[in-house]
Amino acid sequence: MSKKENRFKGYGIATQAIHTGTDYDAETGAVRRPLHMANSYKLPDDLSQVNYSSTDLLMYSRNGNANQHWLEEKIAALHGADDAIVLASGVGALHALFWTLLKSGDRVVYPKVSYMAVYRMFHELFNRKFGVETVMVDMTDLDAVRKAVTPGTRLVHIETPDNPTVGVTDIAAVAEIAHKNGALLSVDNTFASPLNQKPLELGADFVVEALTKFINGHGDAQGGAIISNDLETMDRIRYEAQVNVGAVISPFNAWQIFRGSVTFPLRMRQINASSQQIAEWLEQRENVTFVSYPGLPSNPGHELAKRQMRGGFGGVISFGVATDDKTVERFCAALKVVTFAVSLGHDESLIFPQPSYDERIDLYPEQFRKGFIRFSVGLEEPEDIIADLDQALRAVGL
Ligand SMILES: *Cc1c(COP(=O)(O)O)cnc(C)c1O
């Protein structure tokens, strides 16, 4: 697909979230573009011009659909980028990127703390099935990164802040190490979101966003995006991974995420402010053993986060409580405002314990190995969230 001109380039992110990808419906003049639940589109009369693996022509919805394309214009604009590819899930987007870039014998350096599916892909799938050399490293330790990224490394993948410990990685420094060794850098930006962090401006080659989270923001649609200025590789991803592997987004989900993303900057600003307030409260609450949130001056990543994030530190707080796994579960179940469920970035606050028997627990810093909870701050009144956390802690004797 060729790059679309962004008529709102240079405007603020809230303006772009409202206006990019939007247009009048040509047929009716409606001020909203319609949902096109069509699998196929009318072919041109001259079929000799049609390439069935192409994404240039609207032809079959696996090659691209109209609602997907309109959402791609908006997601690219949110990152100030030339192009975005929207797929069926965040993991679908990560896989499409890795599948296209990597082949047998390539070396990829990936983080010790990352989204579970990234760990699975590099710890047991790409290495065992396809002979990709996968090297796990602590991305918050730049000396370790320098040792792991050897000349000829194909890809360095990072996540910042990371899931689930909310650790911060220096994007510009890792980009420099990667590029010096001929490697590309991809950044999973889901926890930060484009309101708070734009990795392409810090030297990253590719950004991945789980649209499922803050960008859609309503917990009712799954989607993922790859964002980049490397138009040639983006076209390869469309050809190799979208059309010929097939993790395409349904037009309905693209339409729903398009709608959710209109209010994304407004929601994210509130989530940043509420998260800061709640993290500060948690930090002084007795029986809370640690709070990991980059907005706290006590956080080891705070100074770095202030440099590479734009004044907001995101909506996920990880914290610990001085108790066992069973009591942590009882605490989560005792919450009345906060919902006990996986995922993050919804309108409602979500809480999810990370039990001490988790297979990856030893990969996390020491303090995370007991009573560790991941908390995604929602749009409820912050005072109500704080009161709810407090009453549920008290209910289990904490
Ligand atoms: C949720 C998440 C993903 C995956 O997104 P899905 O839509 O669930 O596939 C990837 N990375 C991070 C950091 C996430 O939190």
The ligand as a Tripos MOL2 file, in Angstrom:
@<TRIPOS>MOLECULE
LIG
   15    15     1     0     0
SMALL
NO_CHARGES

@<TRIPOS>ATOM
      1 C1         -1.0920   -7.2340   25.4350 C.3       1 LIG1
      2 C2          0.2890   -7.0180   24.9610 C.ar      1 LIG1
      3 C3          0.7140   -7.5400   23.7320 C.ar      1 LIG1
      4 C4         -0.1650   -8.4320   22.8900 C.3       1 LIG1
      5 O1         -1.3460   -7.8640   22.4330 O.3       1 LIG1
      6 P1         -2.5790   -8.8280   22.0590 P.3       1 LIG1
      7 O2         -3.5310   -7.9490   21.3730 O.co2     1 LIG1
      8 O3         -3.0680   -9.4090   23.3420 O.co2     1 LIG1
      9 O4         -2.0370   -9.9130   21.1660 O.co2     1 LIG1
     10 C5          1.9830   -7.2800   23.3240 C.ar      1 LIG1
     11 N1          2.8400   -6.5510   24.0850 N.ar      1 LIG1
     12 C6          2.4720   -6.0340   25.2610 C.ar      1 LIG1
     13 C7          3.4510   -5.2360   26.0440 C.3       1 LIG1
     14 C8          1.1860   -6.2460   25.7590 C.ar      1 LIG1
     15 O5          0.8450   -5.7590   26.9510 O.3       1 LIG1
@<TRIPOS>BOND
     1     1     2 1
     2     2     3 ar
     3     2    14 ar
     4     3     4 1
     5     3    10 ar
     6     4     5 1
     7     5     6 1
     8     6     7 2
     9     6     8 1
    10     6     9 1
    11    10    11 ar
    12    11    12 ar
    13    12    13 1
    14    12    14 ar
    15    14    15 1
@<TRIPOS>SUBSTRUCTURE
     1 LIG1         1 GROUP 0 **** ****
